[in-house]
Amino acid sequence: MLKSKIKPEFFYISWLFIGMGMLIAYPTPLNSDNRLLSTNSYTVTMVALWIAVILYLAKKWSIRITKADVIGGIILSFLYNFTFMLSAGLDDSNKGLTLVGTYYLTHSFLDCAFSVFAMISWAVTLTYTISVIRTYCIDRLQLDESYSSPQFFKIFGCLMLIWSLTIITYYPGQISWDALRQFCEFEGRHLSYLNFTYTPTNHQPWFVTLIFGSLFKVGQKLVNTNFGVFTVVLFQTLVTGIIYSIATSFVWKKVGKIGGILTFILFASPVFSTYAITIDKSTIYYALCVAYYLSFLKLLDNVKQGVNSSYEYVLYLIISFFFSEFRNDSKYIVIITTVILIGYVIVHHQKVRYWIATMAALLVLLFGWNSYLNYKKVIPGAISEPLTLPVRQISYIYLNDKNSLSKKEIKTIDKVTPVKELRSNYDINSGDNLKNLFPMNTFLNNETIIHDVVNHKITLRTTQTQKKEVKNYLKIWVTLGLKHPAKYVEVYLAANSKYFNPFFGILGKDYSLFLNYFPNYGDFISPTWYSKYNPIFSTKLHNHVQSLLDAFLAIPLISIVISVGFPFWWMLILIIIILSVTGKKKSKLLISIIPLILMILLYTVTPINGYSRYVIGTIAVLPVITAYILKNIQQKLKKNA
């Protein structure tokens, strides 16, 4: 430990200055005179407790700081400071048109010195924090060979009992904006005043639309509209509750009672209960993230043990297909991780034919479903959907460095996103408005876009000409990235600042809880039966219950764990822990964390910065992968002892 090499007085004085450095802020509006005074008593208390805890544990455990700890501390400090810095100064008058937060590096020598001091302070604190966590996980944590978990039905029953508060209060359930759109497509809703009829699209997976629509129809015929909504909610609640109960049991058996109880608290929390009662593809998708990870880890263990189970392969195949179809881009996670598993099988000289057969069957299912969609003339999602990050990067270059673009490049950009509209629609934290400038659109989030579709100003189905224009647009995106790499990184960090920094905190109920009650979005997005869909309890009661749920989520430790920035930081810490392990076990553990890395990368290319809806599935898998890694490390240490 470093303290042994320096005098204790200097050591503690140094930490006093480090604590002050951690309080340096990046105020909005920009203000050089208020960088220390802009903090609050909560922040001061948090920093003081944080430093006190890590110093106490560092002394008690005689921690040894490694290069990996230092690298991790520097990376997290960079992300903490630069995400706050790049987000500083962004308000309604400047939605990222210029990333003015660099002011805190370039305005004056004193500002630059403050910023550098803050970076060093956070780097030191985070290095010590990572070292303490790593020391505990590898050297201090003692796990038994096995643990007995409570019976599945006990876990499931307790989970349903806690969720019942939300289920009963918000009966018959909520419907998200996306789900309302899916119901309109399912019934072929006709808007006479717009001369528009909803047709099946895969913007929201048609696979999910069929499930929701069919379940609703059954419930509506059996009782009424409210029961139709509740039928879908009940299906979601049972599916997600079963998967989360299995995951809780998995963690309990791996790391014991404390890990199991903490996992149960996470899944019983309002974050998951409010989604359970909200009809939305994300609700089941979050549970499928967990199910896929559990199946993936089971097969990873089977490879190491030389076990081939037909049941496990079939289960993996089914879960992978559902996981892929509940979110259109999840199939890339499945394909990449399956290919990696096949490579792992080959390296260990196991029978690869089972995996080849599984991969072939999966591709048949995916391409077969796609062929069915084409046969039924379901319109594919617009190709503008995955381009919300590239369009912000290209638009940023155009708006701030137009002279670096040739006339040909500007013309190509204009065909996809009219350049005259870029300034009024640019927002670093949301790519939706820029996405709506594309000449094809299946989002249909307002009546103006529907009107443009009816009048053939934009199309629902992407034409061959549009595909060619987007292809040329992407070529320019690559070219500009090579010319302006620093600006691309700036935009990427600013557009994902909240995903890279858990200290932005919870941004309000719209981001932490999916509680929209029974909103009226407008007739253009309302199914024909919407007027018959009504709550049984008053808004006043809803508000009281929400206050209780918000109070639970406001608890400091819980608010950090469920923040949208936490998964990335925890992933990096897990990687450092894995790299600290020696021997053959390391490769297996590195493979085990790949699905988590891919899930995190996936939400950094989404249109909205800091939207918890994109991250909750990743938060849900953290207990599973953490327990798996800790258990494997403990087994290796005991084997080598």
Beta strands, then each sheet from edge to edge (+ up, - down):
strand 1: 174-175
strand 2: 190-191
strand 3: 196-197
strand 4: 278-279
sheet 1: 1+ 4+
sheet 2: 2+ 3-
end
